[in-house]
Every structure is written in structure tokens, then in C-alpha cells.
């Protein structure tokens, strides 16, 4: 115990860091702004056709149904009995079970019908049901929307990553609204709805998609760069960082609703959000232990990190066994433990590890973002777009700072390596045999690098298959073998139909993805004895050691699978077909003549309307 206290006190001794006092003051000021309690809008909200999301539905009339099974009749009865009360927090219900009901009135004072979109302000909600009726009438409430995280995304009337539904308000009329927010066994609700002009909500959705695409693209780029660095430098820390970056995409994609919108559209529930959070916690703590080398330098504090790992594993168990309430508690414990990692990093810094200081700053940014999210969920911080996106942005900044910390760590390791190499070289000078062995080893490495460079020179950089030069070399050899051994041989020339329109409509990035997808599809039907390559633009060639019947079967399968390719883009789905020309080897013709006849058959297919397979006639 004394050793642990001593490690903690290292960074508070005389001469310790002075800048952290200013950082604490800034953090306190920031939270003072965030903790300012909002004034709730009136229950009656005037609505126009120009709404831009600035008018929430209000939090003055909220009723908690702990069972979660109450219907609209019970809610209406509770409203008449004056059980609907102001929420009393900054906007969140806190961790509760069951469901919350909100009552508000949307008033149209104009002479024209107003069409608006009503949007829930957060993603972490099991379900939402909305009812409405004309105020002052005797008709009962009618159901407007019944949305659930477990429903297929296609069932939503408004394609939005948060719950949203359309509403029509007649001229000079008021719609009385009842909205049920289902939080499940234990969850958080923000019983407020934003009011939008439909076009404005769509624009807002696009802007949010651009922001998250930037974040996810940054995560992905960092993961790829780290993976490349790990493979080339053989550093396990870079493998962990790459994995940690990928989990960031998973967790924020799930928590912000994009996983349901774009990936798991048919089957999605709370477990995907929890399991992604658990994996992010596990990989993050594993990375922190490895980076800070706590098992070696701070063994007592390392037990604390192991405790967080155990909590992460317990969260995984809760997800698997569907212990929803315990899962939420485990998640809150993880958020509570996370600031301790900053203390561990500061201890390592005081021990002389410069990179640990940057790591502490990076983790502190993440903790601040998660703390904002926790305080927002518990109702202490106002829900707004800034603190809604603060956690994922803070997580992104954390990853950037950790990359800098890794650079400092690698630099330190390189310096240590250089020092060791100098000592080693001095030792090698005394042993000629060992020096010769070292030269031999270096020569082998250069030969390997040369062989690798030659292999890369034979490969198309986009699709990863043979390039034009390598294809003709290999194909020429295969033709000679086929002629000498009187073996059947066929050439398939394939061209993507109307490929220019794919680039024009969807962009060159989608066009590149189309080429890669086509190459992957064709590769699935290529044997080791066949030759496959990209010979230019959207044109591919395949040499098969097969007769015409076998080549036609392969062509049909390729033709069918290419038509099934679907690539999503910002303007919709990109689909395409291919035209294929086939020519079989006759006599002692070379690869150029064989390719010419296959190309002639390909152009016959295009002139005949594309999207077909044509066999070249016999050579004359």
C-alpha cells in the first residue's frame, strides 16, 4: 500500500507540473457554463412553416410510468389528474426504468397548413410512440408514429439516425401531443422533441453525416497508418492502436445511430451499443497498460487497470446474458474509473516517460468528453448539439494526441535502440565472424526487399491483381505451354458497361470501389492455373486453361455476380453490369492474336446492347 501511495505522490512533489492548475480552472469554468439550468419553454408552442429546430417541445408536462406498459388512455387519465409535472432537471430523466410521457401543444396561427418533422434529440432510447388530436375537439388521440430501435430501419417514415416522424397541422388549429419515451429496464430519456421544417431537418442530417464521416474517416485513416507502421516496424503497440481506432468507429457508429441506419438495418437492439462500448473499454485499457508499461513500472497501479478490464469483461457478460440493468451500471462504473488512467499516466510521466505526459493529456480530453456525456445523461448538463457531439469529437482528439504520444514513445525506443546498436557494433568489431554473419543477414533483407518491390511492380495498385505488363508476360507463357501440350485455352475480355456514367453520377471514388469489387468477384472464380489482370481502365482479361464450354460457365457466373454488386454512395446505390468476349486458342496463334479476337467478341457484345456474353467466331 505504501508503494502505491508513493507512486501517486511522485507527481505532486516539489517541482511538479504547474500548468495543470490552469487546466483545472478552465475545466471548472467550462462546466459552470454547461451546468446552467435551462428555462423550459411553455407547453404551447407556436409553429410555422419555417421551423429550424430551435423550438423544443418543452419539459413542463412530464409523467413517469415506472412499469412502462401504460397506454394512451392511462396517460390521458394521468394528465387529467395533474400527474404531469415539470421535469426538474437540465433535460434528462436520469437512469430510470419504464417510460416517460410528455404532453405539449403545437399551435398553427397561420392560414395555411403547416408540415413539420418532429425529432427526438438523442439516440439511446428503446422506443418512441407519438399520439395527437385536434385541441378542443372530442375525438380521441390517434397514433402518429410507433418507433423502436428493434424495428427495421426501413419502417421509419423519416430516414434519420434519430427517431423522427412527420406532422401536419391544419390552418388556425392546435395539435395536442402525447409522446411516450420508452427507456426499458434501466435507461435515460430526454423527453423533449425538436420541431423542424422537413427540408431543414434533411439538411441538418446531411451536415451531421458529414461531421461523423470526417471523424470515422479520421479513425479509419489512423487505424490503417498504425497497421502499416506495425507491419513495417513490427511494433505491437501500433497493432493495439490500430485496433483501438477501429473500435472507436464501432462504438460511436452504434451510439450515434449510424450502425442501425447503414449496417444492421433489419436487426438492431441495445446489445450492439453495449458490446461496442465494452470492446472499446477493453481495447483502450489494454492499450493504456501496454503503452504506459504499468506492469513493469507501476505494478500496484496496474491492479487498478486490471479492475477496469474485469469490469469491461463483466459488461460483455451482461450483454450476452441480456442483463440490461447491470449492463448500465457496469457502464457507469467504467465512466467513473476512467479518470484514474490519467493519474497513472501522470505517475509514469514523473518517472521520466515524456510520452506519458501527452498520453495523460489525450486521455484527459477523452475523460472530459465522457464526463460531459455522463452528466448530460444524469440531468446535470443541458442537452445541446455541442455536448451531444463533444464525446465523439473528444475521442477523436484523444486518438490524435495518442498518435503524437506514440511518436514520442517510438522516438525514445529508437534512441534506446541506437544506443544499443552502437554498443553492439563495438562488440562486432572484435569478432569478424559475427560481422560477416550480420552482413549476410542484411543482404538477405535487401534481397527480400528487392523481391517485394518486384512483386509490387507486377501488381495493379488499385485492385491488387496483375497489371497489364505482368498479365501479358504470364499469359504469353501459358499460351506457349498450351500449344506445346495441345491443351485447351480460352481468353475472356471483360468490360464494365457504362463505367463513365458511374464516375459521372457517383464520383471517381465510387468508380474505384466498383473496379475493386469487380476484381474481387472475378478473383473468386480464378484458379491457380489461370491468369487474371487489369489491362486498362475498366477492362479486365482472364486466361483460362479450359475449353469453350468451361469458359462459358465461368463467364456466366462472373457475369451474374457482377450484376449483384451494390455500392452505396451519397446519391444512391451504384449498380452496373459487364460485357464479356470469349475466344479460344486455335492453331499456334500468340497471345496478341488471341486477345484481338476476344476483344472483337467484346465489342460485338457492346454493339448488341451490352450486358451479355459473346463468343468469338472461328478464326479464318
Secondary structure, 3 states (H helix, E strand, C coil): CHHHHHHHHHHHCCCCCCHHHHHHHHHHHHHHHHCCCCCCCCCEEECCCCCEEEEECCCCCEEEECCCCCCHHHHHHHHHCCCCECCCCCCCCCCEEEEEEEEEEEECCCCCCEEEEEEECCCCCCEEEEEEEECCCCCCCEEEEEEECCCCHHHCCCCCCCCEEEEEECCCCEEEEEEEEEEEEEECCCCCEEEECHHHHHHHHHHHHHHHHHHHHHHHHHHHHHHHHHHHHCCHHHHHHHHHHHHHHHHHHHHCCHHHHHHCCCCCCHHHHHHHHHHHHHHHHHHHHHHHCHHHHCHHHHHHHHHHHHHHHHHHHHHHCCCHHHHHHHHHHHHHHHHHHHHHHHHHHHCCCHHHHHHHHHHHHHHHHHHHHHHHHCCCCCCCHHHHHHHHHHHHHHHHHHHHHHHHHHHHHHHHHHHHHHHHHHHHHCCHHHHHHHHHHHHHHHHHHHHHHHHHHCECCCCCCECHHHHHHHHHHHHHHHHHCCCCCEEEEEEECCHHHHHHHHCHHHHHHHHHHHHHHHHCCCCCCCEEEEEECCEEEEEECCCHHHHHHHHHHHHHHHHCCCEEECCEEECCCEEEEEEECCCCCCHHHHHHHHHHHHHHHHHCCCCCEEECCCCC
